Amino acid sequence: MQRREFHKGAISVAVLTLLGAVGCGGGGGGSDSAAAPGPASGVGPGGDSGVQPDASAVAPVGRIGSNLSGMEWADGVRASDATAPNLDFTVPRAAEVRWLATRGFGKNRLPFMWELLQPMLVDTSANAQARALIGEPGALHAGYAGYIDTVLDAHAAAGTRCILDCHNYCRYRDFRFQPDGSVIGLTQPADPLRRAYTTDPSQVFTRIMATAPGATLSPAAFADFWRRLAQRWGSHPGFGGYGLMNEPHDMPLPGQVTDSTPVGGVGEDLLIWPVFARAAIDAIRAVDPAGTIYLSGNAWGGAMNIGPALNPAWPLAGSNLVYEVHSYVDAFNNGNGFDWELEVAKNFTAGFGVGPMTLDTGVNRMRIATDWAHAHGTVVALTETGMPVDDERWHEAFRRMIDHTWANGWEIQTWIGGSHWAARNHGINHVPGWHQHRTLEPMVAGPIKAAAGIDQADLFDAGPGAAAGGAAVTITVFARGNLAAPAALTVSSDAGGSFSKTALLIPAGPNGQDSFAFTPAPDSVATLSYQAASGRQVPPPRQVYSIADPVAQAATSLENAARAILARHSAALWDFADGFTDYLLGRPAQDGEPVRAVADSGFASGVGNPMEMLNWMNQDSANSGPRQPPVLRRTGHPHADLTGAGATGLWCRKAIPGPTYPNPSNQAPWNLQDDHFVLAAIGLPLAGAGGVVFRAGVVGLPGGSVELALANGQPQASWSGGGGGTLTLSAPAPAVGATHVLALVGGPGGQQLRVDGAVAATGNAAPGAGPVGDLLIGWGDPLQPQTRTFGGHVHAVVTGRGRPSDAELGVLERWLAGRAAG
C-alpha cells in the first residue's frame, strides 16, 4: 500500500477501465474524486481482572496475518533529518507479534524501506566522506538491519513467520553523487540514529527501475540487494518469505527511464518489472533454493490486474513463487473509501469500469486472481486488504471476499497493522485498541477468524452513564472477534430500576452484539453487572447515574457527585490508578514499571470509539533511541512520572471527518469551536517545571490546538485556531512539591484558566474553528520540536464537551484534588 495520500495524476475513466483501475493499497493509487477517479473458543480469562491472555492462548495459524506497518514511513529520508526511530518510523514491537499470535495471526508481512536498509546501492561511486556518512556501496545498514533482526526474533519466539516486504514501488530515493563521488550539502545530524541528509533539496531524486539506456536503477543492483537479504535472513527461524517489491506501478514507457505518471500508466513497459524480478529470483535461489518468494504485479498489484493485459510475463518459471495481490471492497480498490453511499455514487468499480460497486465487488476482484491461479497451476496470496467499519454493508462485502479467499487456500494479510502513530485509527486498520482495561481487537479480525474457524472473542459494552428525568438508557454488549456459538449472559442492577430484558444473546459469528434498555430508579446510582456461564469473560460492571442535583449530592458523596457530572457531560477520565504495562498482553503496572495504556474510566468511550491513552515507544533494542514510555509511581495516588530522560506521554489518536469519511464513528469528543473543558491533577516535584500537560489538536500541523501547560513553573491555557488566532492565559506559579488541579474552559462563551479551584485568568477571544484528531497527556506535539513533554507528574486528566457550571467544576476539582493527594 502506498502511504502517501494519493497519486497526483488525473486519469480518465476510460483509461482506468482499461487498466482495471490501476489502484491498490489503502492509500494507494489515485485521486479520490468522482470526476477523476484514481486507481485505485478460546476466550480471555473470566471475570474483570483485565489481565491479558498469554501467548500460548491460541496456536498460530499459518495462513493469516497482518502488515506490521511502521518501518517504511520515513518520508524525509535523504532530504531532511526526519529519520528518527520511534518518531519518523516505528519498528514493530515484540508485544505486537506475540499478541497477534494469541489471536491466530501467524504469518505477517513487514514493510520496510529499501533506502533505509541499503543506504547506498552496490554500483554507486562515492568518495570517502560520502561512504563514511552514508555507508559502503551495497552494505546493509547495521542499525536498521538490527531492527529487522528483532522483529524476526519475535516471530520465532512466538512460533510465527514474517515476510520481508520491500515497500518501494520499483523506486529508490537517492542522493545525486557528483563526478568526484561527493554529495553537495551532505550533513550528518548530531543524533547518531538519524541518517545523513543534504541541505540542498535538488540533490535528492528518485530512481525508477528501467531497462532502456540511461536507466538509473539496474537489475544487477536489485539482485545484489536481495542476495544480501537472503544471506542474512533466509535461514532465520522467524523468516517467512521474500516480498520482492510492493505495488509496481506507472513504470517507464518503452525506451524511457522516468515514470509514466502523467498519463496514468498508459503504454508503460510492462516487461520492466519482470526483468528485475527475474534477476532477484535468480540471486535468491543461488543462496536459498527453496524459500518462498512473493511477486506483486504491475498496476499496483491489484487482484483484478493479475492477467495478461497488465502482467503479460506472469507466471515466471520457478518453484515456490507466490503471486501476491491486493484487494479491497471500495470503488477504487485503494482502501480509502469509508462511506458506502459516497462510494456507490462514484458509479465506477475498479476492474469492471462504469457502474456502482456492490456487495460482491471484493469477491469478484479476488475471483479474477483465483481463476488465473487455477488456470496456471500457481498460487496467489492476498497480502493487503481491509474492512471499513462504519456500515454493515462493508462487513458483508468483506466477509464474502475473505470467505472466497480462504476457501481457495490462499494466505490473507490485513493492512495497517503495527503501531506507528500515523497508522492508528485509520479507517481499515488492524491496530488493536484499549477499552475497559482490555485489548480491543479491531473489527477487521472478526470475519478472518470466522473464515479460519478460530472461536475467540472478547466482550465489551457501551452506553451512556447518565439518565435524566427517569429516561431509559440503551446499553449494547459487543463481541470483538468470532464466536462459534452464541454467547448467553444476564444483566442485573444493585439499585432497582427496570430492564427491557435481562437475558442477552450475542449471536455466533464475527463481531456480534445485543442491546437492552435500562430505566434507573429516581435519584439513584445503579451498578449493572453481567454474568455468564462457564466462566466466560464479561464486560465490567457499569454505573448509571440518575442524580437530579449532583452538586448537592457532593455534600453526601463527593465521588458519586463527581462521577454523575462526568456522566452528564459524557466526559473522559484517564486515571493513572488504571495504568497498565501494555495495551497488548499487559497487566496493571506496579511502582517503577512503564505505563503504556490507560483506559477511559469516564463516559466518553464506546467500542467503536475508545478514548484510549497509549504509548507504543519501542525499546526492544539498544538502537531504539531515547524516547521512553512514562514510569508509573504508586507513592500516594498512582501517577505517571515524566521527569526521566527521554520520557514521553500518552496519545489518543482519532479520525478526522473529510470528503471520503464524512462521519467516522471514531472521533474526538469535541473540536476547537465547541464548548470544552479539561482538568488535570498534577504534581510538581521540581521548581520551574514546564511542558505540556494536555494537548488537543492535530499532530504535525502548526496551530489549531488547545493546550494546558506550564512554562517556567507558571500554569498556562492556550488556544490557537486553524485561522491563526491565538490566546494564552497565565497564572502565578503554584507551590513546588505539592499536587495541584489545573483546569481550562473554552468555547464560544469565552475562556478560563483555573488553578486549584479558583479562576486565575479569563479571556473572550475567538481563536477559530478546527478539528481535533489527537489528544495527548504529558506530551506536546511530538512532530513539532518546540513542544515539550511535561517535566512533572500526572495523576489524572478529565476532558469533555460542554461548559459545566462553576459549581460543577468546583466538585470535579475537589474530587481530583482529593484523589491526587492520596
HELIX and SHEET records of a PDB file:
HELIX    1   1 VAL A   13  LEU A   19  1                                   7    
HELIX    2   2 ALA A   94  THR A  102  1                                   9    
HELIX    3   3 TRP A  114  LEU A  117  1                                   4    
HELIX    4   4 ALA A  128  ILE A  134  1                                   7    
HELIX    5   5 ALA A  142  ALA A  158  1                                  17    
HELIX    6   6 PRO A  201  GLN A  203  5                                   3    
HELIX    7   7 PRO A  219  TRP A  233  1                                  15    
HELIX    8   8 THR A  261  VAL A  263  5                                   3    
HELIX    9   9 ILE A  272  VAL A  287  1                                  16    
HELIX   10  10 ALA A  299  GLY A  301  5                                   3    
HELIX   11  11 ALA A  303  ASN A  305  5                                   3    
HELIX   12  12 TRP A  340  ALA A  345  1                                   6    
HELIX   13  13 THR A  361  HIS A  376  1                                  16    
HELIX   14  14 GLU A  392  ALA A  407  1                                  16    
HELIX   15  15 TRP A  421  ALA A  423  5                                   3    
HELIX   16  16 ALA A  445  ALA A  452  1                                   8    
HELIX   17  17 ALA A  468  GLY A  470  5                                   3    
HELIX   18  18 ALA A  533  GLY A  535  5                                   3    
HELIX   19  19 PRO A  550  GLN A  553  1                                   4    
HELIX   20  20 LEU A  558  ARG A  568  1                                  11    
HELIX   21  21 PHE A  576  ASP A  578  5                                   3    
HELIX   22  22 ASP A  806  ALA A  820  1                                  15    
SHEET    1   A 2 ILE A  64  SER A  66  0                                        
SHEET    2   A 2 ILE A 412  THR A 414  1                                        
SHEET    1   B 6 LYS A 107  PHE A 112  0                                        
SHEET    2   B 6 ARG A 161  CYS A 166  1                                        
SHEET    3   B 6 PHE A 239  GLY A 243  1                                        
SHEET    4   B 6 ILE A 293  SER A 296  1                                        
SHEET    5   B 6 LEU A 321  HIS A 326  1                                        
SHEET    6   B 6 VAL A 379  GLU A 384  1                                        
SHEET    1   C 2 ARG A 171  PHE A 175  0                                        
SHEET    2   C 2 VAL A 204  ILE A 208 -1                                        
SHEET    1   D 2 LEU A 186  THR A 187  0                                        
SHEET    2   D 2 TYR A 197  THR A 198 -1                                        
SHEET    1   E 2 PHE A 348  THR A 349  0                                        
SHEET    2   E 2 GLY A 353  VAL A 354 -1                                        
SHEET    1   F 2 GLY A 433  HIS A 435  0                                        
SHEET    2   F 2 ARG A 438  LEU A 440 -1                                        
SHEET    1   G 3 GLN A 456  ALA A 462  0                                        
SHEET    2   G 3 VAL A 473  LEU A 483 -1                                        
SHEET    3   G 3 GLY A 509  PRO A 510 -1                                        
SHEET    1   H 4 GLN A 456  ALA A 462  0                                        
SHEET    2   H 4 VAL A 473  LEU A 483 -1                                        
SHEET    3   H 4 GLN A 513  THR A 519 -1                                        
SHEET    4   H 4 SER A 498  PHE A 499 -1                                        
SHEET    1   I 4 ALA A 503  ILE A 506  0                                        
SHEET    2   I 4 ALA A 487  SER A 493 -1                                        
SHEET    3   I 4 VAL A 525  ALA A 532 -1                                        
SHEET    4   I 4 ARG A 542  TYR A 545 -1                                        
SHEET    1   J 4 ALA A 572  ASP A 575  0                                        
SHEET    2   J 4 HIS A 793  ARG A 801 -1                                        
SHEET    3   J 4 HIS A 639  ASP A 641 -1                                        
SHEET    4   J 4 VAL A 631  ARG A 633 -1                                        
SHEET    1   K 6 ALA A 572  ASP A 575  0                                        
SHEET    2   K 6 HIS A 793  ARG A 801 -1                                        
SHEET    3   K 6 HIS A 676  GLY A 683 -1                                        
SHEET    4   K 6 THR A 739  GLY A 746 -1                                        
SHEET    5   K 6 GLN A 751  VAL A 755 -1                                        
SHEET    6   K 6 ALA A 758  GLY A 763 -1                                        
SHEET    1   L 2 ALA A 597  VAL A 598  0                                        
SHEET    2   L 2 MET A 613  LEU A 614 -1                                        
SHEET    1   M 6 LEU A 650  ARG A 653  0                                        
SHEET    2   M 6 ASP A 774  ILE A 777 -1                                        
SHEET    3   M 6 GLY A 691  GLY A 697 -1                                        
SHEET    4   M 6 SER A 705  ALA A 711 -1                                        
SHEET    5   M 6 GLN A 714  SER A 720 -1                                        
SHEET    6   M 6 THR A 726  SER A 730 -1                                        
END                                                                             
